[in-house]
Amino acid sequence: MELINIKSNLGYIENSCNIGYIVIGEDVILIDSGLEDAVAKKILKLLDGEGYKVKAVINTHSHADHCGGNYYMQNKLGALIYAPEFESAIIENPYLEPIYLSAGATPLKELTGKFLMAKPSKVNYIINRTDTKLNIDSVVLDVVPLLGHAINHIGIGIDNVLFCGDSILNEMLLTKHKIPFNVNIEEQIKTLNFLRESKYQVYIPSHCSPMNKEELIKAVDENLRTLEDINNIIVENLKTYKSLEEIEYHLFKHYEIAITNLTQYSLLKTAIVAHVNYLFNQKRVIKTVENNKICWMNATL
């Protein structure tokens, strides 16, 4: 773990989930906080060695690897937590995360570990959907809606740099994950097209190295291609009515995905439902009830 400077007043802490930082004198604003207390402790030790103290954390969204360090930083230093509305409800009530991955039912214990359920933290400032700027002391930040990966995912922009969270993956991660986790495919496509047209000089994703504009455009194309490939595979397989479970099985077979645990399955299922819902809204598939099952079919047949 190390501080990587992008400009004189900002950069990121290289980690499995990159942590953005913005310097204000001896204070630091963090973009996300990592997975858990242990990560937060390492971040604070690193910053303390540079003479910095965490003043605030801005969460891009509510997934545990982005807000799991909030609890420790808030209790250790009194760090203020900023988060977008809706996401803030999950940050304060992280049990909601495994609940929605369980179709609203009480989740099995396997889904309540640190990878899906962060420690709760108090959100001091809720970033409203209409907010385009965020003022923290003397710093004015851009609040950039980047919906799709999470319901109200945001990015934070400053000085021609965009901390863009999980809104973009590089080719290596797309190959690794095969079916990227998104909850709204239509919004994710809009986000990717927005990123293509945006004018930032540097883009700092959470799970891969920073990108210049040329690299960003290439990544956008790869992300869009991946999403459309998944859509096409679903539609082409629906020559007859098939259940969601049959759609899942076909995708797992096509992408050579081996399901080994409930967490993996729950995340993939949510992503697949997002694709099926998108295809239905786009009138590319239709649905019916058949033999007590909700079934889907190619709308053009």
C-alpha positions in Angstrom: 0.0 0.0 0.0 1.4 3.4 -1.0 0.5 6.9 -1.9 0.6 7.5 -5.6 0.5 11.2 -6.5 -1.3 12.3 -9.6 -1.2 16.1 -9.0 0.3 18.2 -6.2 -2.9 18.0 -4.1 -4.3 14.6 -5.0 -3.7 11.0 -5.9 -4.7 7.6 -4.7 -3.7 4.9 -2.3 -3.0 1.7 -4.3 -5.0 -1.1 -2.9 -7.3 -3.9 -4.0 -9.9 -1.1 -3.9 -8.0 2.1 -4.7 -8.6 4.9 -2.2 -8.6 8.4 -3.6 -7.1 11.3 -1.6 -7.4 15.1 -1.7 -5.1 17.2 0.4 -6.2 20.3 2.2 -3.3 21.6 4.3 -2.7 18.8 6.8 -6.1 17.3 6.3 -7.2 14.7 3.7 -10.5 13.9 2.1 -10.7 10.2 1.1 -12.7 8.8 -1.8 -13.9 5.5 -0.2 -12.4 3.8 2.7 -11.6 0.2 1.9 -13.0 -3.1 3.1 -12.6 -3.3 6.8 -10.9 -2.0 10.0 -7.5 -3.6 9.0 -7.5 -1.8 5.7 -8.5 1.5 7.5 -5.7 1.1 10.0 -3.1 0.7 7.2 -4.5 3.7 5.4 -4.3 5.9 8.5 -0.8 4.7 9.3 0.3 5.6 5.8 -1.3 9.0 5.9 0.1 9.7 9.4 3.6 9.0 8.2 3.1 11.9 5.7 1.7 14.2 8.4 -1.9 13.9 7.2 -5.1 13.4 9.1 -8.4 12.2 7.6 -11.0 14.9 7.8 -13.7 13.3 5.6 -14.6 10.2 3.6 -16.8 10.4 0.5 -18.3 7.0 -0.5 -18.9 6.5 -4.2 -21.5 3.8 -3.2 -22.4 1.4 -0.5 -20.6 -1.9 -1.4 -18.5 -3.1 1.5 -15.1 -2.8 -0.2 -15.8 1.0 -0.6 -17.2 1.8 2.8 -16.0 -0.9 5.2 -13.3 1.4 6.6 -15.8 4.1 7.5 -16.5 2.7 11.0 -12.9 2.7 12.1 -12.1 6.1 10.7 -15.2 7.7 12.2 -14.6 6.2 15.6 -10.8 6.7 15.7 -10.6 10.2 14.2 -14.2 11.5 14.0 -14.0 11.5 10.2 -17.1 12.9 8.6 -18.8 10.6 6.2 -20.4 11.8 2.9 -22.5 9.5 0.8 -25.1 9.7 -2.0 -28.7 9.2 -1.0 -30.1 5.7 -1.1 -26.5 4.4 -0.8 -26.3 6.2 2.5 -29.2 4.1 3.8 -27.2 0.9 3.1 -24.0 2.4 4.6 -25.9 3.1 7.8 -27.8 -0.2 7.6 -25.5 -2.7 5.9 -27.8 -5.6 6.6 -29.8 -4.3 3.6 -27.1 -5.5 1.2 -27.4 -9.3 1.9 -31.2 -8.8 2.2 -31.6 -7.5 -1.4 -29.2 -10.2 -2.6 -31.6 -12.7 -1.0 -34.7 -11.4 -2.8 -35.8 -9.5 0.4 -35.7 -12.6 2.6 -33.6 -12.9 5.8 -30.2 -13.8 4.4 -28.2 -16.9 5.2 -25.2 -16.3 7.4 -22.8 -16.9 4.4 -24.1 -13.6 2.9 -23.4 -11.6 6.1 -19.6 -11.6 6.1 -17.4 -8.6 5.6 -17.2 -8.9 1.8 -20.9 -8.1 1.5 -21.8 -6.4 4.8 -19.6 -3.6 6.1 -19.7 -2.3 9.7 -22.4 0.4 10.0 -21.3 4.0 10.0 -23.2 7.2 10.4 -23.5 9.3 7.2 -23.1 12.9 8.3 -23.9 14.5 5.0 -26.2 12.9 2.4 -25.4 13.9 -1.2 -28.7 14.5 -2.9 -29.4 13.4 -6.5 -29.7 17.1 -7.5 -26.3 18.1 -6.1 -23.6 18.8 -8.7 -21.1 20.3 -6.3 -19.8 19.4 -2.9 -18.0 22.0 -0.7 -15.7 20.7 2.0 -13.7 23.6 3.6 -12.0 25.4 0.8 -12.4 22.6 -1.7 -15.2 22.5 -4.3 -15.7 19.0 -5.8 -17.8 17.9 -8.8 -20.5 15.3 -7.9 -20.8 13.1 -11.0 -23.7 10.6 -11.3 -22.3 7.3 -12.5 -25.3 5.0 -12.1 -25.6 1.4 -13.1 -23.1 -0.6 -11.0 -25.1 0.5 -7.9 -28.4 2.3 -7.7 -26.9 5.7 -6.9 -23.2 5.3 -7.7 -21.3 8.6 -8.0 -17.9 9.8 -9.0 -16.0 12.8 -7.6 -14.2 15.2 -9.9 -11.5 17.8 -9.1 -8.8 19.6 -11.1 -9.5 17.5 -14.3 -9.3 14.2 -12.4 -12.3 11.9 -11.9 -12.4 9.3 -9.2 -14.9 7.0 -10.9 -15.4 4.1 -8.5 -16.7 0.9 -10.1 -18.2 2.6 -13.1 -15.5 1.3 -15.4 -13.4 -1.9 -15.6 -10.3 -2.6 -17.7 -10.0 -5.5 -20.1 -8.3 -7.8 -17.6 -11.1 -7.4 -15.1 -13.8 -7.9 -17.7 -12.1 -11.1 -18.7 -11.8 -12.2 -15.1 -15.4 -11.4 -14.0 -17.1 -12.4 -17.3 -20.5 -11.1 -16.1 -19.8 -7.7 -14.4 -21.9 -6.8 -11.4 -24.4 -4.1 -12.4 -27.9 -3.5 -11.1 -29.2 -1.4 -13.9 -27.9 -2.1 -17.4 -29.6 0.9 -19.1 -28.0 3.3 -16.6 -24.6 1.6 -16.9 -24.7 2.1 -20.6 -25.6 5.8 -20.1 -22.7 6.1 -17.7 -20.2 4.5 -20.1 -21.3 6.8 -22.9 -21.1 9.8 -20.5 -17.5 8.8 -19.6 -16.6 8.6 -23.3 -17.8 12.2 -23.8 -16.4 13.6 -20.5 -13.4 16.0 -20.5 -11.3 14.9 -17.6 -7.6 14.3 -18.2 -7.2 11.4 -15.7 -9.7 8.8 -14.6 -9.0 6.8 -11.4 -11.1 3.6 -11.2 -11.3 1.7 -8.0 -10.0 -1.7 -9.2 -7.5 -0.9 -11.9 -4.8 1.7 -12.7 -5.6 5.3 -13.7 -6.5 5.9 -17.3 -5.9 8.8 -19.6 -8.6 9.7 -22.1 -7.4 7.4 -24.8 -7.2 4.5 -22.4 -10.6 5.4 -21.0 -12.3 5.3 -24.4 -10.8 1.9 -25.1 -12.1 0.6 -21.8 -15.5 2.1 -22.4 -15.7 0.2 -25.7 -14.7 -3.0 -24.0 -17.3 -2.5 -21.3 -20.1 -1.8 -23.8 -19.0 -4.7 -25.9 -19.2 -7.0 -22.9 -22.6 -5.9 -21.8 -24.0 -6.3 -25.4 -22.4 -9.7 -25.7 -24.2 -10.9 -22.5 -27.5 -9.4 -23.8 -27.1 -11.2 -27.2 -26.2 -14.5 -25.6 -29.4 -14.3 -23.5 -31.7 -13.4 -26.4 -30.2 -15.9 -28.8 -30.8 -18.7 -26.3 -34.5 -17.8 -25.9 -36.0 -19.5 -28.9 -38.5 -21.0 -26.5 -39.7 -19.8 -23.1 -37.1 -20.4 -20.5 -36.9 -19.7 -16.8 -34.4 -17.5 -15.1 -32.6 -20.6 -13.8 -32.3 -21.9 -17.3 -30.9 -18.5 -18.5 -28.4 -18.6 -15.6 -27.3 -22.1 -16.4 -26.8 -21.3 -20.1 -24.7 -18.2 -19.3 -22.6 -20.1 -16.7 -21.9 -22.8 -19.3 -21.2 -20.3 -22.1 -18.7 -18.3 -20.0 -17.3 -21.5 -18.3 -18.2 -20.1 -14.8 -18.0 -22.7 -12.0 -20.2 -21.7 -9.1 -18.5 -22.6 -5.8 -20.4 -20.6 -3.2 -23.6 -18.7 -2.4 -21.9 -15.3 -2.5 -20.6 -15.8 -6.0 -24.0 -17.1 -7.2 -26.0 -14.3 -5.5 -23.9 -11.6 -7.2 -24.1 -13.3 -10.6 -27.8 -13.8 -10.3 -28.4 -10.2 -9.5 -26.3 -9.1 -12.5 -28.2 -11.5 -14.8 -31.6 -10.3 -13.6 -30.4 -6.8 -14.4 -29.7 -7.9 -18.0 -33.1 -9.7 -18.3 -35.0 -6.7 -17.0 -33.1 -4.4 -19.4 -33.9 -6.7 -22.3 -37.6 -6.7 -21.3 -37.7 -2.9 -21.0 -36.1 -2.7 -24.5 -38.8 -5.1 -25.8 -36.1 -7.6 -26.9 -37.6 -10.3 -24.7 -41.2 -11.1 -23.5 -42.3 -12.9 -20.4 -45.1 -15.2 -19.4 -46.1 -17.6 -16.6 -45.7 -21.2 -17.7 -46.0 -24.3 -15.4 -45.9 -22.0 -12.3 -42.6 -20.3 -13.5 -41.9 -16.9 -14.9 -40.4 -17.6 -18.3 -38.8 -15.4 -21.0 -38.5 -15.6 -24.7 -37.0 -13.7 -27.6 -39.6 -11.1 -28.6 -38.9 -11.3 -32.3 -39.9 -15.0 -32.6 
